Amino acid sequence: MRVLFLTRYGRRGASSRLRTVQFLRHFEEAGFEFSVRPLIGDELLSRKYSSGKYGFTSLAGSYFARIIALLKRKYFDLVWIEKEALPWMPSVLESFLLSGVPYVLDFDDAIFHQYDEHPNVVVRRLFKARIDRLMSGARMVIVGNSYLGQRAHNAGCARVEVIPTVVDLGRYNVERPGKERPSASCRIVWIGSPATAGYLDAIQEPLVALSRIYPYTLRVIGAPAFALPNVDLEAVEWSEATEVDAIGECDIGIMPLRDGKWERGKCGYKLIQYMACGLPVVGSDVGVNSEIICHGANGYLANTNEDWVRFLSMLIDDAELRLRLGTVGRARVARSYSVQQVAPKLIKLLREASVGR
């Protein structure tokens, strides 16, 4: 079986690394032959993170390379597309370049809202149905949560499958000395990117209030320039090689979100990483967070600033509680959110999607 993987990014991009790249070894072992063609390579993405833009010439070159890859689609039995093949281009062009071969769309974000909720009325009129048209023509749409799945159903997709974003459990070590640390040296951790670090601003007030009670440290991974006044903050660079240790050295994982349409499309990967490291978690009661967090069993769902202060205080105060909730979370990841569990199902789905080629 020959598969063309059209990812949004290279390995540095979290969505591509987690939704596609980490499964490649399993696809190879299953006998797949494949070609991986990212739209935005690692070097270009690093430039975006450092300067805030891609650069027109580089981006045009990326689109040209993507079109060339699409023109070779008929050499493959199936095309796997992370989100969309040609963002911000007319859907009729993308559909034409996908004709004659079955394709699967994979979504871990509500990217359709960047079109249908765009502040510019012209953009909304031109592109609001762009993703729906692509979904309706797909052999299968794979989504990270039920909110995304409902959109695919509404668009008329013939088959929709929910596959959560997962971790390779073999990379995550739960033997952390920090589990027994006293409250005076607790670390709360958040992991993400410069683009998503703004979610921490939403809980600045409870974090500041908490700092008046406990001398904790907030470790922010992946947004080294981020600052939060009146909070003891340790901002560190992200790397794939160090992320597990950087999380595992901490005691509590957090995932604040605003309650909006875009946030309901999030797949809660931060929570899964924390739980894989044996950390208890606190997250906003929004979207898929309420499915991943079993309130009181592996963590807590927070609705108000008071909730954030109360639940974090409980965990900082009680090392045994942290250990108990973290153990439950780790078991939940092993059962439902690991590559080891999901890879066989994904392989089966791709084979089924290519039937009739």
Summary of the structure (lengths in Angstrom):
residues: 357
radius of gyration: 20.9
end to end distance: 10.4
largest distance: 63.7
contacts: 1223
relative contact order: 0.12
helix: 49%
strand: 16%
